[in-house]
Amino acid sequence: MHTKEIRLIAMDMDGTLLDRSQRIAPQEQEALKAAREKGVALAICSGRMPGDIARFLRDAGVQDCAVLSLNGAYCLTCPPQGVFVNETLQESALKQCVDAMLAAGVTFGCFSQNRLAVVPGGFREDRNEWGTHWDGFYAPEYFYGLDAFWRIASEGANKLLCMAHDEAVIAGLRRTFEPITGLSVTSSWVLNLELMPAGVNKGTAVAAMAQKLGLDAGQVMAIGDYDNDVPMLAYAGVGVAMGNASPAARSAASFTTLSNAQHGVAEAIRRYVL
C-alpha cells in the first residue's frame, strides 16, 4: 500500500489525458483543477511538441502545468519559458538512423524544440498526423523535405520519429536501431518508432521535475497507456496504467484505472490524490 502523499502528477496525453475526441474533457479539467487547489504540481509528459501540448492546456483552462515534451527530451516549467531539459541526439547516431530510414523508404521526422521537419515516405505525411495545434500561441513550426530536416537537425534533434504502414518494416527498423550507440528506441503506436538520445525518456524527465520540486519518487503519480510511458510508470511511487493500456504499460504500473474514454485520469486523481 502506498503511504506518501502525492505532490506531483505526471500524465501522458494521447490515449491517457485526451479522450477519443482528442480533447481534455470537463471531467479531467475538474480533477486537475481540484489537484492544483490542493497544492499538487502537474506535468504533461508526451511525445508531442511543447507548443502543441501548451495549446491543449490553454484551451482547457489548465493553469500552472509543466510540459515535459518530446518524450522528456525538452522540458519546460511554463512554456514557452522555463527550459530545464534539452537533450539532443549525437551526430553519429542521427546519421545512422537517417540512412536506415531512407533505405527503408518510410516517412520520418525530426523534432527540435518546437519545430518539426518531415521527410515523405508515403505514409501519414500531413502535418495533422504529427500534431493538432499549428496556429496561435506558441504554435509549433512545421517544415517539409530532407533539406529542411538537416537544417533543423543541425541545430539539435531532440527526437526522431518514423512511421510505416507495415508492422514488419517497423520491426526490421527496430532491429537496426537498437544496436546504435547513443540511441534509445521506444514506441507510442504499433506503426511508429521514436528515437531518443540514450538514457533520455519520460522517466528521467519526471525524475528531473520531481527533483526541481524537492520531491522523491514516492510523492509522484504517473499515468500512461503505452510503451513510451513505461519508464515514468516504473519510476513513480504510484504508477497508474489506463484501462486501454498496452501490456508493457500495465506490467510497469502498480495500479490500473479506467480507459481514456471513461475518464480514467479523473478517476485516478480522485482515488489516489484527492
N, C-alpha and C positions, 0 to 999 in steps of 0.2 A: 504494500500500500504506500502511495506517495504521501509524504507528510509536509513538505515545504510549500510555502505559499508561492503561487505563480506570480512573477513580476514582469515577465516578457512573453508575449505570444507572437510566434513566427509562423506565417501562413504562406503556402503556395497559392497560386491564382487559378490557373486552368484546371478544371476537374476538382477544385477544392473551394476556394472562396467564391469563384464565379459559378453561377448556376448554368443551366443548359441554354439560356438565352444570352450568355456572355455578359452578365451584369452582376453587381453586388446587390443582392436582394434586400428589401427592407428588414427582413429578419436578421440578416448578418449585420446590417448597418446599426440596428438597435443593440445587438450584442456587443459590437465593437465600441459603441459609444458608452455602454454601461461599464465595460472593462476600463476604458480611459478614465471615466469618472471615479473608478476605484483606485486609480493611480498606476494601472498596469500599462507598460510600454507595448507598442505594436510595431510589427515589422512585416512587410511583404517580401517573401523570398521566392523569386520567379526567374525563369529563363528569359522573360521579356525584357525589353529595353526600359531604362528608367523613366523616360518621358511617357511611354505608353502606360506604365503602371501608375504614374502620378496622375494621369488624366482619369483613370478609373476611380482613384481615390477622391479626386477633386469633384467629379460628377456625383459621387455617392455621398459627399459631405463628410468624408472620413478625415479627421484632422490629426496632426502630430504623429504621423506614421513614417517610420524609416523605410527605405526602399533598398533591398538587397537584390540587385538586378543581375541579369546575365549569369544565373546560377551561382551568384555570390562573388563574381569577379569584379563587379563595380558596385560599390555600396555607398549610400548617401543617407545622412540622418534627416535631411529636409531638402528634397530636390527643388531646384537644381543646385543647391549648395550642400556643404557638409560632407564632401567626399572623404571616406576614411579607408576604403579599399579600392585599389585599381591594379589588378593583376593582369598581365598580358602573356601571350604565347611566345616562346622562344622562336627565333627566326628559322632555325633548322627544322623544328617540329612543324612550323607553319608551312614551309616549302614542301616537306614530305607529304603532308595532308593534302595540299593543293594538287600535287602531282597525282596522287591516288584518286582524288575526286574527279579530276579532268579525265583520267584514263577510264574511269567507270561511267562517265557521262551523266552524272547526277546533278541536280540543282543544289547549289550551296551558297552560303552567305557568310560574310564577316561582320561581326558586331564589334564596334569600337565606341565605348561610352554610350552616346545617344545617337549613334549613326549605324546604318546598315547598308552594305553593298551586296547585291545578289547576282550570282552568275547563273545563267539559264542552263537547264538540263532536261527540259521537257516536262517538269512536274511542279505544280503549285508555285509558279513564279510571280503571280500577282502580289503586290505589297500587302493586300488584306489577308493573305495566307501567313504573313510574317508578323503582323501586329494589328491593332484595332484603331488606335488614335493617331492620325497623321497631320492634324491641324490644331492650331490654338496653342495654349500654354505649354511650353517646354516639349513640343511635339518632336518625335524622332525625325532625323533626316534620312531619306531613302535614296540610294543610288543603284545603278544597274550596269552590269558588264564587268569584264575581267580587269580592264584598266582602272575602273573605279574601285574594284576590290583591292588591288595592290596599293592604290593611293591611300585608302582607309587603313589597310593592314600595316602599312609602313609607319603609321602614327600610333600603332599599338592595337593588336587584336585581342580583345577580352575573351571572345568565344567564336568558334566556327560552328555552323550547323549545316548538315546535308540532309536531303530528302530524296527518296526514290519510291516508285510505285510497287516495287518488288522487294519483299522481305529478304529474299535470298541475296540480293545486291547489298542490302544493308548489313546482313550477317557477314558477307565477304569483306566489306569495308571495315567492319569492326575487327575482324581478324588481322587486317592490315594495320590498323591504327594502334591496337593495343601494345605492340612491342616498341612503339616510337618513344624515345626518351623525351621527357619533359611534357608529356601529354597524359591527360585523364579523359576517359571516354565514358559518356553516360547517354541517357535517352529520356525524352519526355513523351514519346509516342512510338508505336511499333514500327513506323516508317521513317524515323529520323535517328540521327546520331548527333550528339552535342559534344564538341571537342574543347576541352578546357585546359588551362595551364595545370601542370601536375601539382597535386596537393591542394587545389582550389575547388571548392564545392559548396553546397548550401550549408553543410555542417560547419565548415570553417568560417563562413560568413556569419552565421548565427552566433557562434562562439565569440567572434570579434565584437559583435553587437553587445552580447552579454557582458563582455569584459569592459566595454566603454561605460556600461551602466553599473559596473561593480557587482555583477551577479554571477552566480555559479550555475552549472547546468541544471541542478535540481530546482532552480527557480524559473525555468524556461519550459513553455509548452510549444511544441511544433506540430503542425497539422499539414498533411500532404497526401497525395494519391498515387504518385508514380515513382519510377526508379530513381530519377534525379533528386527525389525528396529523401531517399534512404539515409544519406549522411546526417541530415538535420533531425530526422526521426530518431536515429540511433543516439545522437548527441543529447537531446533534450531529456530532462527528468521525466517529463510527460510527453511521450511521442504518440500522436493520435493519427491513425490511418482512416481515411474516408471509407464509407461503405462501398464505394466504387473503386477502391484502391487495387493496384497490381499486387501479385503475390509477394514480390520483393518488399514493397512498402508495408504490407501487412506484417511480414516477418520482422521488420526493423522496429515496428511500433510496439508500444506497451498496451495501447488501448485502441478500440475501433469506435467510430461514430457513425452517424447516418450518411447517406450519399450526398453529393452536392445538390442533387435535385430535391432532396428532403431537408436541406438547410443544416447539413452536418456540422459546419463550422459554428453556427449559432448554438447548436446543441452541445458541442464540446466546450464552448466558453461557459455556458450555463452550468454544465456539470462539473468542470474541473477548476473554474476560475471564480465564478460568481456565487 
